[in-house]
Amino acid sequence: MKIEAKYDVIIAGGGLSGLSLAWYLAKGNYKGEVLVTDSTFAPTNDKTWCFWSNKEPPFRDVIYKKWKKTWVSVLDYSTFRYLNEYSYYCIRSGDFREYVLRELKKHKNFDLLEDNILDFSSNQSKAVMLTKGGDSYIANYIFQSIMKPKDLDRSQIKYPLIQHFLGWEIKTYEPAFDPETFTIMDFDNEFEPGVGFMYVLPYTQSKALLEFTVFSEDVLKKKKYKKKIKHYLLHELGLDKDHYEIRRKEYGEIPMEDRPHVPYYDKNIINLGSVGGQTKPSTGYTFTRIQDYTQKLAQNLIQGFEPLPPQQSKLKYRYYDLLLLHILSNSTNDSLRVFRSLFKKNNFDDIFRFLGEDTNLRQDLKIMSSVPYIPFFKAIWKNL
Ligand SMILES: Cc1cc2nc3c(=O)[nH]c(=O)nc-3n(C[C@H](O)[C@H](O)[C@H](O)COP(=O)(O)OP(=O)(O)OC[C@H]3O[C@@H](n4cnc5c(N)ncnc54)[C@H](O)[C@@H]3O)c2cc1C
């Protein structure tokens, strides 16, 4: 027999955004009936989420590692830099999932459903989720993080960039890392097309995640990322394959495109997370934006209001993103020069504040005046 169950809220997709929303609702004592659905709730550490914060970080209990010092290298500029006001944190997706599910199971008004979601539909007053088993679930609102927005007009995207990366979590047989210093960007100055760099998260002296990351329109063949990681291990850290073992691999593609804002999938169905366009286009960082939005959304629902759709960034930040996307899409050399000046002439607290969209005009001008102006003039000309 086909089920037809009714809820106040359905959260379709139990990844970062879906479970963050569920967490804030549960912790805020939301009284409505909630269904959280995912194809599987198995807690796999397939994603390592990092973010910076100058406040009490979210999900403090499952923070895997925190850093206050970073290494950056671009063209002829390489240096250690300290973070003062901000810290850089990482959370593993499996730890996060396990932690949130443990909390949800304490709340009788939260149901968990493991099933594949096939489709959604809605009318003026209700939204419906259809699963592979043929069951339908009805709710006042569905918050979905699994399907790309239906009305997304891809022809409006000017810079279809992707941040793509392959990472190896390795264990070395001898101490090889400084666990206090993460490498935010160690650029491969010869890489083309696009911008390529190594990102290194050292957890202990002998355990680290190393990711070869690229900003470009097309992903690489897997063997190309592997070759880059091996090369880095050998030439930067002096580690050949007899000095380490690979414990885990992590692959990701994060959209960095300047896509149109599409907050609704359909009437009463709101887009969340990556498919909801919550990634900051010029950086690929999404974690903090998801937290900010799901926290506000949960408060809204708890207070009995209509759900607040995701808001766009302020116009000035969208414009800055567009300029940077233009440079990243058009010239590797200009991109490297911009990163070089950005890192050389600013402290990391100011850079994080700017990328976190928390600056005033004076702070914006300080950052803007620190980078070479010709690439930006070209970008402005093309994006008037
Ligand atoms: C490997 C990786 C690392 C990242 N690292 C960072 C980082 O360091 N910092 C940062 O800010 N951002 C990072 N991101 C970007 C972003 O924060 C993550 O992608 C984040 O997981 C997005 O959350 P989400 O809820 O949109 O999607 P997800 O977390 O992917 O959640 C979607 C959920 O929907 C489920 N699902 C999908 N289809 C169906 C279906 N048909 N039926 C049922 N369930 C379904 C999936 O199983 C999944 O659990 C990373 C992305 C990747 C891929």
The ligand as an SDF file (V2000), in Angstrom:
LIG
                    3D

 53 58  0  0  0  0  0  0  0  0999 V2000
   34.1720   17.1690   -1.2080 C   0  0  0  0  0  0  0  0  0  0  0  0
   33.6310   18.5420   -0.8890 C   0  0  0  0  0  0  0  0  0  0  0  0
   34.2930   19.3330    0.0480 C   0  0  0  0  0  0  0  0  0  0  0  0
   33.7980   20.6160    0.3450 C   0  0  0  0  0  0  0  0  0  0  0  0
   34.4780   21.3960    1.2310 N   0  0  0  0  0  0  0  0  0  0  0  0
   33.9940   22.6090    1.5470 C   0  0  0  0  0  0  0  0  0  0  0  0
   34.6820   23.4280    2.4990 C   0  0  0  0  0  0  0  0  0  0  0  0
   35.7640   23.0850    2.9870 O   0  0  0  0  0  0  0  0  0  0  0  0
   34.1270   24.6120    2.8470 N   0  0  0  0  0  0  0  0  0  0  0  0
   32.9460   25.0580    2.3020 C   0  0  0  0  0  0  0  0  0  0  0  0
   32.4840   26.1350    2.6670 O   0  0  0  0  0  0  0  0  0  0  0  0
   32.2970   24.3120    1.3710 N   0  0  0  0  0  0  0  0  0  0  0  0
   32.7930   23.1200    0.9880 C   0  0  0  0  0  0  0  0  0  0  0  0
   32.1250   22.3530    0.0520 N   0  0  0  0  0  0  0  0  0  0  0  0
   30.9170   22.9230   -0.5910 C   0  0  0  0  0  0  0  0  0  0  0  0
   29.6390   22.6930    0.2320 C   0  0  0  0  0  0  0  0  0  0  0  0
   29.7870   23.2270    1.5230 O   0  0  0  0  0  0  0  0  0  0  0  0
   29.2900   21.2160    0.3390 C   0  0  0  0  0  0  0  0  0  0  0  0
   29.0530   20.6850   -0.9430 O   0  0  0  0  0  0  0  0  0  0  0  0
   28.0670   20.9430    1.2020 C   0  0  0  0  0  0  0  0  0  0  0  0
   28.0010   19.5810    1.4320 O   0  0  0  0  0  0  0  0  0  0  0  0
   26.7860   21.4550    0.5430 C   0  0  0  0  0  0  0  0  0  0  0  0
   25.6920   21.1070    1.3340 O   0  0  0  0  0  0  0  0  0  0  0  0
   24.3110   20.6660    0.6810 P   0  0  0  0  0  0  0  0  0  0  0  0
   23.3840   20.4210    1.7860 O   0  0  0  0  0  0  0  0  0  0  0  0
   23.9410   21.6250   -0.3670 O   0  0  0  0  0  0  0  0  0  0  0  0
   24.6430   19.3140   -0.1050 O   0  0  0  0  0  0  0  0  0  0  0  0
   25.0310   17.9080    0.4860 P   0  0  0  0  0  0  0  0  0  0  0  0
   25.7790   18.0850    1.7530 O   0  0  0  0  0  0  0  0  0  0  0  0
   25.6950   17.1830   -0.6270 O   0  0  0  0  0  0  0  0  0  0  0  0
   23.6200   17.2390    0.8270 O   0  0  0  0  0  0  0  0  0  0  0  0
   22.7390   16.7590   -0.1540 C   0  0  0  0  0  0  0  0  0  0  0  0
   22.1460   15.4610    0.3660 C   0  0  0  0  0  0  0  0  0  0  0  0
   21.1110   15.0550   -0.5090 O   0  0  0  0  0  0  0  0  0  0  0  0
   21.1550   13.6390   -0.6280 C   0  0  0  0  0  0  0  0  0  0  0  0
   20.5110   13.2930   -1.9010 N   0  0  0  0  0  0  0  0  0  0  0  0
   20.9100   13.6460   -3.1400 C   0  0  0  0  0  0  0  0  0  0  0  0
   20.0620   13.1770   -4.0560 N   0  0  0  0  0  0  0  0  0  0  0  0
   19.0860   12.5090   -3.3910 C   0  0  0  0  0  0  0  0  0  0  0  0
   17.8970   11.8270   -3.7870 C   0  0  0  0  0  0  0  0  0  0  0  0
   17.5120   11.7510   -5.0660 N   0  0  0  0  0  0  0  0  0  0  0  0
   17.1340   11.2610   -2.8220 N   0  0  0  0  0  0  0  0  0  0  0  0
   17.4790   11.3540   -1.5160 C   0  0  0  0  0  0  0  0  0  0  0  0
   18.5720   12.0030   -1.0830 N   0  0  0  0  0  0  0  0  0  0  0  0
   19.3690   12.5780   -2.0040 C   0  0  0  0  0  0  0  0  0  0  0  0
   22.6260   13.2860   -0.5640 C   0  0  0  0  0  0  0  0  0  0  0  0
   22.7970   11.9520   -0.1200 O   0  0  0  0  0  0  0  0  0  0  0  0
   23.1500   14.3230    0.4270 C   0  0  0  0  0  0  0  0  0  0  0  0
   23.2140   13.8080    1.7430 O   0  0  0  0  0  0  0  0  0  0  0  0
   32.6090   21.0880   -0.2910 C   0  0  0  0  0  0  0  0  0  0  0  0
   32.0000   20.2830   -1.2510 C   0  0  0  0  0  0  0  0  0  0  0  0
   32.4980   19.0350   -1.5560 C   0  0  0  0  0  0  0  0  0  0  0  0
   31.7980   18.2220   -2.6180 C   0  0  0  0  0  0  0  0  0  0  0  0
  1  2  1  0
  2  3  1  0
  2 52  2  0
  3  4  2  0
  4  5  1  0
  4 50  1  0
  5  6  2  0
  6  7  1  0
  6 13  1  0
  7  8  2  0
  7  9  1  0
  9 10  1  0
 10 11  2  0
 10 12  1  0
 12 13  2  0
 13 14  1  0
 14 15  1  0
 14 50  1  0
 15 16  1  0
 16 17  1  0
 16 18  1  0
 18 19  1  0
 18 20  1  0
 20 21  1  0
 20 22  1  0
 22 23  1  0
 23 24  1  0
 24 25  2  0
 24 26  1  0
 24 27  1  0
 27 28  1  0
 28 29  2  0
 28 30  1  0
 28 31  1  0
 31 32  1  0
 32 33  1  0
 33 34  1  0
 33 48  1  0
 34 35  1  0
 35 36  1  0
 35 46  1  0
 36 37  1  0
 36 45  1  0
 37 38  2  0
 38 39  1  0
 39 40  1  0
 39 45  2  0
 40 41  1  0
 40 42  2  0
 42 43  1  0
 43 44  2  0
 44 45  1  0
 46 47  1  0
 46 48  1  0
 48 49  1  0
 50 51  2  0
 51 52  1  0
 52 53  1  0
M  END
$$$$
